Amino acid sequence: MPNSELMAIGAFAQRSGLTSSALRFYADSGLLPPADVDPATGYRSYGVHQLERAVTLRRLREIAMPLAGVAAVLGAGAEEAARLLDEHVARIEGDAAVARQRAAAIKVTLGGDAPGSLIAVLKGPVLAEAVEQVLTATATPTATATATATGPTHDPASAVLAGLHIEASDEAVALTATDRYRLSTRTLVPVRTGERTWAGTVDGADLRNAVADVRRSALVRVEAVPHGIWLRMSGREDRHCRVLPEEYPDHRSLLASLGEATTRATVAKGALLRALEEHPGDRPVLRLTDRGLRVQAPDDELSGIRLPAAVTGEGLRIRFEMTTLYAAVSTAIGPDVMLDLRGPLQPVTIRSADRGDLTTLTMPVTFDH
């Protein structure tokens, strides 16, 4: 069918996925006027060249974009249209977060406004920093990575791997996140401990949305309620975060099964990050000897970026995914990081050289990956 050929409104509706009534509405609103209108009957016809615009219009409406936004996207270039779409999605996500908070407040009211049981009272800035650091190890909502010696493989989404696991005792609060390829954990000392031990996996998106308010609060009272926790802050709106029902991976067994480090290196965090940024590839190699540390390409054992480092134990060449290693190093606390290595295919422990309350495990990849 040539582009100049006209289609009856019914045929065009079928091909575009829009109903005839919707086409009349969009014609009257000026978004999709027909190519031809019979002056005698008022019957509307559309051209093949209008199909792409019609389909795009339908897809925009399917993501609840208002008519003004649809018109702006359809009239914009590709870059501007992408920006408008991102802004629209951000508004939807923000509205959803507000709706969840209000729904949580309504549930509490319906339940008689019973207070939750105290998990802990924590310093707001410290809690916010810890949440942001540990959540870098969570999986995306659409895929999860499974650690293997050859690199991450993806399986269907598991919501629990996008959450933050919290364990509270009478001495400390431990925050843990993992995507099965990287694991981060940080231990916080509470200002006040809870009434009992508590463990649960909290929705990561809810926590991210609450971080700004948490950071601006001197103290945050964390309370457990059915299916969630409350972050209660003086002078600010309390924030509710959902607790995920899925069972969290047995990370404690993983930590307990780690062997002794055979190589240990202490290196300046900033220097290592700069070397990774300058590395041309996406899978850098760390070469550790008694003379220091080099960041190299996989096929180059002689050159690379040399860094001063205190290295003890066995010499080692080990390879990582850039995104995994860089994130693990960048979240470390303090100016120096310590790497405990157990061989080229075993998890590497990365932590601050002088503060051990944030620890990250990172899996390497094989050289033939």
N, C-alpha and C positions, 0 to 999 in steps of 0.2 A: 504494500500500500504506500503510494508516494506521500511525502510529507504534506503536500498541498491538498490532498483529498480530505474531505470533511467526514466526520462521523456523527451519527445521531447521538443525542445526549445519553440514551440508554447504553449504547455500545461504548461510549467514552467512559461512562460510569463504571462499567464492568472492567475495562482495561486499567483504569486508574485506581480502582479500589474505593472510590467515593460513590455515595448514593446520588441519585438524580436530584433529590431535595438539597443535599449538601452542595452540589454544583450550582444550583440556583442561588443558594445563600452566598456562596463565594463570588458568584457573578455580581450579585447585588451589592456586595461589600467592596467590589473593585479588585479583589485578589486574583480572580480567574475569569475574566469576561469571555464569553463564547467568541469563536472566530466569525460566526455569522448568525444573524437572527432574521428569520423570515418575516418581512414587514406585514404580511397578511395574517399569518397564524401565530406569530410570536415564537415559533418553534426554534430552539437553540441547537446549533451544531458546533462541534469542536474539531480542531486540526490535530493531526498526529504530532506536530511539533510542540503541542501544549502538554503532552503526556508527562514529560519530565518535570515540568513545573507542578502539575497536578499531584504527582506522586510525592514530590518533596513537600508540598503543602500538607498532604495527608499525614506524612511522617512527623512533621512539625506539630500538627494538632494532636497526634498520638502521644507526644511527650508533654501535652498540656500547655503548649506555648500560646499565649493570647494573640488575638488577631493583629494587634499593633506590632508585636514581636515577629510574627510570621511575615508581615509586609516588609519589615526591616531586613530580615534574613534574605528574603527573595530578591530584594533590591540591592543587596550588598555583594561585594566581591568575596572570593573564597576566604581570605584571611579575616576580613571583618565579620563574615558570617560565622566562622569558627569561634571568634571571640564572643559574639552574641549568644551562641549556643552554650558556651562554657558559663557565661553569666546566668543564663536561664537555669541550667542544671544546678549551679551553686545556690540559686534562690530556692529551688525545689528542695534541695538537701537541707538548707537552713530552716525552711518551713516544716519539714519532717521532724527535725530535731526539736523545734519548739512544740510541735504537736505531741511528740513523745513525752516531753517534760510536763505538759499540761495534762496529758492522759494519766501520767504517773501520779500527779497531784490529786486528780479526781479519784483514782483508785484508793489512795490513802483516805480521802474524805469518805468514800463509800464504806471503807472498812473501819470507820470510827476514829480515824486519825491517831491510831495507836503508834507510839514511837517505836523505832527500830532498836535492835540490840546493838550496843556499842562494839565496833570492831577495833577502832583506835582513834586517837586524836593525833594528827600529824601537822607539821609546819607546812603551810601552803606552798611556798616557793620550792621547798625541797621535794614535796610530793609531785608538783607539776614537772620539775626537772626529771625526776625519776620516771614518771609516766612517759614523757617524750623520749627519753633514752631507751627504755626497754621496748616500747612499741615499735621501734625501728626493726625489730626482729619478727614482727608478725607477718603472716601471709596476706596476700591480697584477697578480697572477698571472692574472686572468681577462680582462683587456682591456688593450690598448695604445693610446696616443693618437698620432695622426699629425698633425703640425703643418701647418696651412693658415692662410691669411690670415683665414679666417672662424672659426677655432677648432678644437679637437681633434675628430677623428673616431675612432671605435673600430673596431678590427679584431680578428680572433681572437688569442688570447693567444700571445705569443712569450716563452718562458721567459728568453731572453737579456736582454730589457729589464727583467727583475726582478733582474738580477745587477749586480755591481760589476766593472767592467773594470779590471784592474791591469796597468800597464806598468812594469817595473823595468829601469833602466839602471845604468851604473857611477857615475851622479851623483845620481839621484833616483828616487822611486817616485811614479807618477801614478795617482790613483784617479778613475774617471769613471763616471757613471751618466746615463742618459737615458730618457725615455719618448717621445722624438721630438717632444715639445712643449716640454720643458725639459731642459737639459743642465747638469750640475754637474761640475766637475773640481777636484781639489785635489792639489797637489804636496808631497810630504814629502821631507825630507832624512834619509837613513838614518844610524844610528849606524855601521853597517857595510854596505857594498854586497855584492851577490851575486857568485857565481862566473861568471855569464853574464847576458846580457839575458834577460828573460822577459816574456811577455804572456799573459793569460788572463782569462776572465770567471768570477767566483766567485759561487756561489749566494748571493743576498742574504739569504735566511732563515737560512742557516747562519752567516753573518757576524753577523746581529743576535743570534742565540742565543749567540754567543761574546763579544759586546762587553763584558758585565759582567766576565768574567774578564780580558779584555785590558786593560781600564781599571785593574784592580788589580795589573797586572804592570809592573814597572819597564821591562823590556825584553821584546820578543817576537821570537823567531826565526821568520821565515817561510820555509818550505821547500816546494819543488815536488815532487810525486810524481805518478805516472800518475793522471789523472782527478781531481786535487785538490791542495790545499795543506794543510800542517800549520802551525798556530800553536802554537809550543812556548814554554812559559812556566815559569820556575823556581818551584817550590813549588805549582804548579797543574796540573790535568790538561790535557794537550795537546788542542787542538781541531782536528778535521778539517773542512774545508769543500770541498764539491764544486766542480769546474770544469765549466762548462756547455759542451756540444760545439758549439752554434750559433755562427756567425760574428757578431761584434759589428758594429754599424753603423759606417760610416766617419766617425767624428766628427772626425778630424783634417782631412779635406777640408772639412767644414763650418766648422771654426775658421779654416782657411786662406783660405776664400772670403769671410769677413766683410769688408765694406767699412770705410772709415774712419768714425769717429763724426762725425756732423754736429751733435750736441748732447751736451753733457756736464753732468751735475748732481751735486753733492756735497751730501748731506743727512744729518741726524742719523738714525741707524737707529731709535732708540726713538720719535722723533717721527713718522716715516713709518709705523711699525707701528701707533701709536695712531690716526693718521688713517685708516688702512685699517680698523681695528677699529670706528671710529665711523661709517664710511661705510655708508649704509643699504642699498646694493645689492650685487649679486654680480659686477659688472663695472665697477670704478672707472676713471675717466679721470684721467691725470696731465696737467696743463697746465703747460708749462715756458716761462717768459719770462725776460728779463733782470732781472725783479723778484723772481723766486723760483719756487716750485713750489706748485701747488694740486691737491688731491685733490677731484675733482668727480664729479657724476652725468653720464651721457652727454648728457642733454638740458638741461644747465645750464652755460653757458659763462661765467657771471658770478660765481657765488658758489662755495661749496666751502670746504674747510679749507686755509688758507694756511700754508705751512711756509717758514721761512728756508732758503734753499739758494743755493749758488754755481752759477749756470747760465751756460754759455758756448755760443756757436754759435747755431743757428737756433731760433726759437720753435717749439713743437711741442705738439700734443694727441695723446695715445696712450692706447689702452684695453686693459685686461687682464682676464683671469679672476681673480677675487679669490684663489682657492685657489692659482693658479700664482704670482702676484706675491708674495703674503704669505709663502709658503714660501721663495721665493728671497731675499727681504729678511731673513727671520728667521734664516737660516743663515749670513748674512754675518758675518765676523770683525771685531770692533772696534766702536767707537761710531758711526762714520760709514760710509755706503755711497756708492759712486760708480756712477752710471748712464751708460753710453755708449749713445747712441741713434742710429739710422741712418735714421729716418723712421718713419711710423706703422704700417708693415706688415713691418718688418725685425726680426730678433732683437735684443734688448737685452742688453747685458752688464752684470751686476750683480756688484760685488766690493767688498771692503774698500777704503776710501780710502787706507789706508796699508800694507795687506798684500795682496799679489796672489796668495797661494798657494791661495786658494779663489775660483773664478770660476763664475758661473752664467749661462747663456744662457736667456732667457725670450722666448717668442713672444707678441706682442700679438694682439688680435682686432679685426676691423673694427667700425665703429660701427653697421653694420646687422646685426651678428651677434645 
